[in-house]
Amino acid sequence: MDLALSKEDRAFAEEMREFFTTEIPADIRARVKRGEEMSKEDVVQTQQILNKHGLAVPHWPVEWGGKDWTAVQRHLWAEEMVLNYVPPPVVFNTAMVGPVIATFGNHEQKQRFLPPTANCDIWWSQGFSEPNAGSDLASLKTTAVRDGDNYIVNGQKTWTTLGQYGDWIFNLVRTDPTAQQQRGISFLLIDMRSPGVTVRPIQLIDGGREVNEVFFEDVVVPADQLIGEENKGWTCAKFLLGNERTSNAAIGMIKKRIARVKRLAGPLLDDPLFRARVTRLEVETAALEMSVLRVLAREHTLPPGMPDPVSSVLKLRGSELQQDAAELLVDALGPQALAYREDYGVPDGFAEPTEGAVDALPTYFNWRKASIYAGSNEVQRQIIAKAILKF
Ligand SMILES: Cc1cc2nc3c(=O)[nH]c(=O)nc-3n(C[C@H](O)[C@H](O)[C@H](O)COP(=O)(O)OP(=O)(O)OC[C@H]3O[C@@H](n4cnc5c(N)ncnc54)[C@H](O)[C@@H]3O)c2cc1C
């Protein structure tokens, strides 16, 4: 198998690099480079620039802003974006709800929601998990009861990433409490400014507050915001989670972290054991990248809306390698890794952190999440065992 990029693909990557480094404001890219938390404004502004040039949602159908690109081109687009410190488009919009609406929504819903979703005029949040429904998602209890032209929604979601920025939330709700678990679930879009919606932040181990609880109390939701058929939302959910897991491989991010390790490791790189760790990580990342390309390339051979179980392999390995890279950086920095992010303040008695060290430890802690979200790695192993290995 020839692993080298073709001349055309190299030219395409160069074109992307040129665009990202000239069109995306330098101050935003500098903040990403320093490891600072992105503001909502930075992310929205970036996505709107990308969208204006047709580069926000290349994997969507062409009539809704997608590009007729090859799998390799889509991969290079994502990779160059990360390597050049561009905040990626909001994943809830572009990789999650957008493709669901494009696949399962009716024409009015596509017209109403897809353009503002691509342009980030709406910031979407994901309302799947509940306090007692994470791995066992189908046991969710948030109800939506039909009342004329509306649904009345009651319940609670949790771990809602960036819910503090959310304008709308896509939810799995129970519409038939008498049906078997998966059968009574529907996929419902809810305006988060509706009366009865409350968002409460959760403090995390890295000091940040990027996840939230979302409460619904007698929230009135127009029935035309139901995507697909009532009680068939599980099909949308499986399709969405398949897409989410493919994007969770995050190859560009792993490469960027390895590059940072090499930049900051100094004489440690001459240590054969440390060097072997770096090399092993690089080789494993290259292997995962090939697998991502294989999955993307066969995407069009599956029936529309059919999730690819191999996405579980990508999520599993991607999250492990992201965590390995974060750990390697902490090991490389030694005591310097104890530096804190500027926005959390440097504790008394600590030296000012060197650039590239500020977010090493918070990032290490933060990325423990990667083996939990989008379905924990234990759950991915079960999917692989059942759907691929046929145990
Ligand atoms: C940072 C972060 C962001 C998130 N963002 C969102 C979001 O935006 N929207 C959203 O809806 N959800 C989000 N989630 C929720 C995430 O999808 C769930 O946390 C995840 O599915 C696990 O569910 P749980 O937390 O309830 O853990 P549990 O399901 O209670 O699992 C606890 C432990 O038991 C293991 N386990 C459970 N069942 C099995 C089994 N059958 N076999 C083997 N082991 C098992 C799990 O692997 C885990 O180690 C986020 C989570 C995190 C950590």
The ligand as a Tripos MOL2 file, in Angstrom:
@<TRIPOS>MOLECULE
LIG
   53    58     1     0     0
SMALL
NO_CHARGES

@<TRIPOS>ATOM
      1 C1        -16.3180   15.6930   29.3740 C.3       1 LIG1
      2 C2        -17.5660   15.0000   28.9510 C.ar      1 LIG1
      3 C3        -18.3870   15.6100   28.0100 C.ar      1 LIG1
      4 C4        -19.5870   15.0150   27.6440 C.ar      1 LIG1
      5 N1        -20.4100   15.6860   26.7780 N.ar      1 LIG1
      6 C5        -21.6480   15.2050   26.5360 C.ar      1 LIG1
      7 C6        -22.5910   15.9650   25.7820 C.ar      1 LIG1
      8 O1        -22.2910   17.0730   25.3010 O.2       1 LIG1
      9 N2        -23.8340   15.4680   25.6120 N.ar      1 LIG1
     10 C7        -24.2090   14.2500   26.1090 C.ar      1 LIG1
     11 O2        -25.3490   13.8430   25.8940 O.2       1 LIG1
     12 N3        -23.3410   13.4970   26.8450 N.ar      1 LIG1
     13 C8        -22.0770   13.9450   27.0740 C.ar      1 LIG1
     14 N4        -21.1930   13.2100   27.8360 N.ar      1 LIG1
     15 C9        -21.6800   11.9910   28.4740 C.3       1 LIG1
     16 C10       -21.0110   10.6940   28.0290 C.3       1 LIG1
     17 O3        -21.5430   10.2580   26.8040 O.3       1 LIG1
     18 C11       -21.2330    9.6590   29.1620 C.3       1 LIG1
     19 O4        -20.4840   10.1040   30.2690 O.3       1 LIG1
     20 C12       -20.8040    8.2860   28.7720 C.3       1 LIG1
     21 O5        -21.6900    7.7310   27.8220 O.3       1 LIG1
     22 C13       -20.7270    7.3310   29.9900 C.3       1 LIG1
     23 O6        -21.9030    7.3760   30.7300 O.3       1 LIG1
     24 P1        -21.8960    7.6400   32.3210 P.3       1 LIG1
     25 O7        -21.0660    8.8420   32.5870 O.co2     1 LIG1
     26 O8        -23.3180    7.6510   32.7750 O.co2     1 LIG1
     27 O9        -21.1280    6.4140   32.9460 O.3       1 LIG1
     28 P2        -21.7460    4.9750   33.2320 P.3       1 LIG1
     29 O10       -22.5600    4.5240   32.0630 O.co2     1 LIG1
     30 O11       -22.3930    4.9800   34.5730 O.co2     1 LIG1
     31 O12       -20.4440    4.0750   33.2820 O.3       1 LIG1
     32 C14       -19.5800    4.0400   34.4390 C.3       1 LIG1
     33 C15       -18.4440    3.0480   34.1530 C.3       1 LIG1
     34 O13       -18.9810    1.7400   33.9310 O.3       1 LIG1
     35 C16       -18.5640    1.2230   32.6640 C.3       1 LIG1
     36 N5        -19.6690    0.4810   32.0340 N.ar      1 LIG1
     37 C17       -20.9630    0.8720   31.9420 C.ar      1 LIG1
     38 N6        -21.6840   -0.0590   31.2810 N.ar      1 LIG1
     39 C18       -20.8260   -1.0560   30.9490 C.ar      1 LIG1
     40 C19       -20.9680   -2.2930   30.2620 C.ar      1 LIG1
     41 N7        -22.1400   -2.6860   29.7720 N.pl3     1 LIG1
     42 N8        -19.8660   -3.0610   30.1140 N.ar      1 LIG1
     43 C20       -18.6570   -2.6560   30.5890 C.ar      1 LIG1
     44 N9        -18.4660   -1.5040   31.2610 N.ar      1 LIG1
     45 C21       -19.5300   -0.7120   31.4330 C.ar      1 LIG1
     46 C22       -18.2310    2.4500   31.8360 C.3       1 LIG1
     47 O14       -17.3070    2.1460   30.8260 O.3       1 LIG1
     48 C23       -17.6620    3.3840   32.8730 C.3       1 LIG1
     49 O15       -16.2990    3.0870   33.1060 O.3       1 LIG1
     50 C24       -19.9620   13.7560   28.1970 C.ar      1 LIG1
     51 C25       -19.1150   13.1180   29.1160 C.ar      1 LIG1
     52 C26       -17.9340   13.7230   29.4910 C.ar      1 LIG1
     53 C27       -17.0590   13.0220   30.5040 C.3       1 LIG1
@<TRIPOS>BOND
     1     1     2 1
     2     2     3 ar
     3     2    52 ar
     4     3     4 ar
     5     4     5 ar
     6     4    50 ar
     7     5     6 ar
     8     6     7 ar
     9     6    13 1
    10     7     8 2
    11     7     9 ar
    12     9    10 ar
    13    10    11 2
    14    10    12 ar
    15    12    13 ar
    16    13    14 ar
    17    14    15 1
    18    14    50 ar
    19    15    16 1
    20    16    17 1
    21    16    18 1
    22    18    19 1
    23    18    20 1
    24    20    21 1
    25    20    22 1
    26    22    23 1
    27    23    24 1
    28    24    25 2
    29    24    26 1
    30    24    27 1
    31    27    28 1
    32    28    29 2
    33    28    30 1
    34    28    31 1
    35    31    32 1
    36    32    33 1
    37    33    34 1
    38    33    48 1
    39    34    35 1
    40    35    36 1
    41    35    46 1
    42    36    37 ar
    43    36    45 ar
    44    37    38 ar
    45    38    39 ar
    46    39    40 ar
    47    39    45 ar
    48    40    41 1
    49    40    42 ar
    50    42    43 ar
    51    43    44 ar
    52    44    45 ar
    53    46    47 1
    54    46    48 1
    55    48    49 1
    56    50    51 ar
    57    51    52 ar
    58    52    53 1
@<TRIPOS>SUBSTRUCTURE
     1 LIG1         1 GROUP 0 **** ****
